[in-house]
Amino acid sequence: MTRCRLHVFPPGDDDVDGEPEEIREMREEMETVFDDLFTKTDAAPIQDTSREWVSDVFEEAEGLDRVDDFEERCLEIYPDADVLRTRQGRDVIDGRAEEQGYEEAIILQVTYAIST
């Protein structure tokens, strides 16, 4: 069974149209949904240069429905955003799969950058 970890990159404040308070509330709502579906950990970020939420390790078969649910909720919170989902082997990223205790990173990036 493949062990996975979800890595979420929420949109930056400058990417979202709206008042600062509204933008903060949207991000907090998204973070609350993340916390409801996953156990957040401070371990093993992919990037150190942007905000990133990292879930605890889960078995692929047991967690993909939660990833789907989270992606759907992101689109409800940020209807004008694109949610990009990718997967990459942890060893491909940095050679630390065994050390981090999982093989596959599921990466969700909520972005306005590719909108036309």
C-alpha positions in Angstrom: 0.0 0.0 0.0 1.3 3.4 -0.9 1.9 5.9 1.9 1.1 9.5 1.0 1.2 13.0 2.4 -0.8 15.9 1.2 1.0 19.2 0.6 -1.2 22.2 0.1 -0.2 25.6 -1.3 -3.0 28.2 -0.7 -3.1 31.3 -2.9 -1.0 34.2 -1.8 -2.8 37.3 -0.5 -1.8 39.3 -3.6 -3.4 36.7 -5.9 -6.9 37.0 -4.5 -9.2 39.9 -5.3 -10.9 41.4 -2.2 -10.4 43.2 1.0 -7.7 42.0 3.3 -10.2 40.8 5.9 -12.2 38.9 3.3 -9.0 37.3 2.0 -7.9 36.3 5.5 -11.3 34.8 6.2 -11.2 32.7 3.0 -7.7 31.4 3.9 -8.9 30.6 7.4 -11.9 28.7 6.1 -9.7 26.7 3.7 -7.3 25.9 6.6 -10.3 24.8 8.8 -11.4 22.4 6.1 -7.9 21.1 5.8 -7.8 20.6 9.6 -11.1 18.9 9.6 -10.0 16.3 6.9 -6.4 15.8 7.8 -4.0 16.0 10.7 -1.6 18.8 10.1 2.1 18.3 10.7 5.2 20.7 10.6 7.3 17.9 9.0 8.7 17.6 5.6 7.6 20.7 3.6 8.5 20.7 -0.1 9.2 24.4 -0.2 10.5 26.8 2.4 9.6 29.9 0.4 5.8 29.9 0.5 3.0 29.0 2.8 2.5 25.2 2.8 0.2 23.0 4.9 1.4 19.4 5.2 -0.8 16.5 6.4 0.2 13.6 8.4 1.0 10.4 6.5 -2.0 8.4 5.3 -2.6 5.3 3.2 -3.5 6.1 -0.4 -6.6 3.9 -0.4 -8.0 5.5 2.7 -7.1 9.2 1.9 -7.9 9.9 -1.7 -11.6 10.6 -1.0 -10.5 13.2 1.6 -8.2 14.8 -1.0 -11.1 14.9 -3.5 -13.3 16.5 -0.8 -10.7 19.1 0.1 -10.2 20.0 -3.6 -13.9 20.4 -4.0 -14.2 22.7 -1.0 -11.2 24.8 -2.2 -13.1 25.5 -5.4 -16.2 26.5 -3.3 -14.1 28.9 -1.2 -12.1 30.2 -4.2 -14.5 29.9 -7.2 -12.2 31.8 -9.5 -9.1 29.8 -8.7 -7.5 26.8 -10.4 -6.7 23.8 -8.2 -3.7 21.9 -9.6 -3.1 18.4 -8.3 0.1 16.6 -8.9 1.9 13.6 -7.5 5.5 13.1 -7.1 7.7 10.5 -5.4 9.3 11.9 -2.2 12.6 10.4 -3.3 12.3 12.3 -6.6 11.8 15.5 -4.7 14.7 15.2 -2.3 15.6 11.6 -1.7 14.0 11.5 1.8 11.1 9.1 1.3 12.4 6.6 3.9 13.3 9.3 6.4 9.9 11.0 6.0 7.9 7.8 6.2 6.0 8.1 2.9 6.5 7.5 -0.8 4.2 9.8 -2.6 3.6 13.5 -2.2 0.1 14.6 -3.4 0.4 18.3 -4.1 -2.5 20.7 -4.4 -1.8 24.3 -5.5 -4.6 26.8 -5.3 -3.7 29.4 -7.8 -4.8 32.3 -9.9 -1.5 32.4 -11.8 -2.6 30.3 -14.8 -6.0 32.0 -15.3 -6.5 33.8 -18.6 
